[in-house]
């Protein structure tokens, strides 16, 4: 889902957040990255390869994960919620990059 650009008084930080919920224990995990300025072009490329405009699949199953992905590159607010089965291709690359960056 594409959201309107942030209002001037909003937090204008470039940030990417991934939240995973569900699974057998129903635990919630969150990873977040604020890209350093020199890495912003790489992150912008990762973000805009994802099909944000496509409707999110709604299927899920018992004990499956649900992924909420939010990106705030300069001038945009993007958000998508995906079942585990839809976390592939560009989505998976973005999620894995955020998780790796948050771990370091």
C-alpha positions as CSV (number, residue, x, y, z in Angstrom):
1,X,0.0,0.0,0.0
2,X,1.5,3.3,-1.0
3,X,0.9,6.1,1.5
4,X,1.1,9.9,1.1
5,X,4.5,11.6,1.6
6,X,5.2,12.5,5.2
7,X,3.9,15.8,6.4
8,X,6.7,18.3,7.3
9,X,6.3,17.8,11.0
10,X,6.5,13.9,10.8
11,X,9.7,12.1,11.5
12,X,11.6,12.2,8.2
13,X,14.1,9.5,9.0
14,X,14.8,6.9,6.2
15,X,13.9,3.7,8.0
16,X,12.8,0.2,7.1
17,X,11.0,-2.0,9.6
18,X,10.1,-5.6,9.4
19,X,7.7,-7.3,11.9
20,X,7.1,-11.0,12.0
21,X,4.2,-12.3,14.0
22,X,2.6,-15.7,14.4
23,X,4.3,-19.1,14.3
24,X,3.6,-21.9,16.8
25,X,4.4,-19.7,19.8
26,X,2.7,-16.6,18.4
27,X,5.8,-14.6,19.1
28,X,6.5,-11.1,17.6
29,X,9.9,-10.2,16.3
30,X,11.0,-6.8,14.9
31,X,14.0,-5.7,12.9
32,X,14.8,-2.2,11.8
33,X,17.4,-0.4,9.8
34,X,18.2,3.3,9.4
35,X,20.5,3.2,6.3
36,X,23.7,5.3,6.5
37,X,23.5,8.1,3.9
38,X,26.2,6.4,1.7
39,X,24.1,3.2,1.6
40,X,20.7,4.9,0.8
41,X,20.9,4.2,-3.0
42,X,21.3,0.4,-2.3
43,X,18.3,0.4,0.1
44,X,16.1,2.5,-2.3
45,X,16.8,-0.1,-5.0
46,X,15.8,-2.9,-2.7
47,X,12.7,-1.1,-1.6
48,X,11.4,-0.2,-5.0
49,X,11.9,-3.7,-6.5
50,X,9.1,-4.8,-4.3
51,X,5.6,-4.8,-5.7
52,X,4.1,-2.4,-3.2
53,X,1.0,-1.6,-5.4
54,X,0.0,-5.3,-5.8
55,X,-2.8,-6.4,-3.5
56,X,-1.4,-8.5,-0.6
57,X,-2.3,-12.2,-0.7
58,X,-4.6,-13.1,2.2
59,X,-4.1,-16.8,2.6
60,X,-2.4,-18.0,5.7
61,X,-2.4,-21.1,7.7
62,X,-2.3,-22.2,11.3
63,X,1.0,-21.5,12.9
64,X,2.3,-19.6,9.9
65,X,4.2,-16.3,10.0
66,X,2.8,-13.0,8.9
67,X,5.2,-10.3,7.8
68,X,4.5,-6.5,8.0
69,X,7.0,-4.5,6.0
70,X,7.2,-0.7,6.3
71,X,9.6,1.5,4.4
72,X,10.1,5.2,4.7
73,X,12.5,6.2,2.0
74,X,12.7,10.0,1.2
75,X,9.3,11.3,0.2
76,X,7.3,8.1,0.6
77,X,5.7,5.8,3.1
78,X,5.2,2.2,2.0
79,X,3.6,-0.6,3.9
80,X,2.6,-4.2,3.0
81,X,1.5,-7.2,5.1
82,X,2.3,-10.6,3.6
83,X,1.6,-14.2,4.6
84,X,4.7,-16.3,4.8
85,X,3.9,-18.0,1.5
86,X,4.2,-14.7,-0.3
87,X,7.6,-13.8,1.1
88,X,9.6,-14.5,-2.0
89,X,11.7,-12.7,-4.6
90,X,12.2,-9.0,-4.0
91,X,10.2,-9.2,-0.7
92,X,12.5,-11.9,0.7
93,X,15.6,-10.0,-0.4
94,X,14.4,-6.8,1.4
95,X,13.4,-8.7,4.6
96,X,16.7,-10.6,4.7
97,X,18.7,-7.4,4.1
98,X,16.9,-5.7,7.0
99,X,17.4,-8.7,9.3
100,X,21.1,-8.8,8.4
101,X,21.6,-5.1,8.9
102,X,19.8,-5.2,12.3
103,X,22.0,-8.1,13.5
104,X,25.2,-6.2,12.8
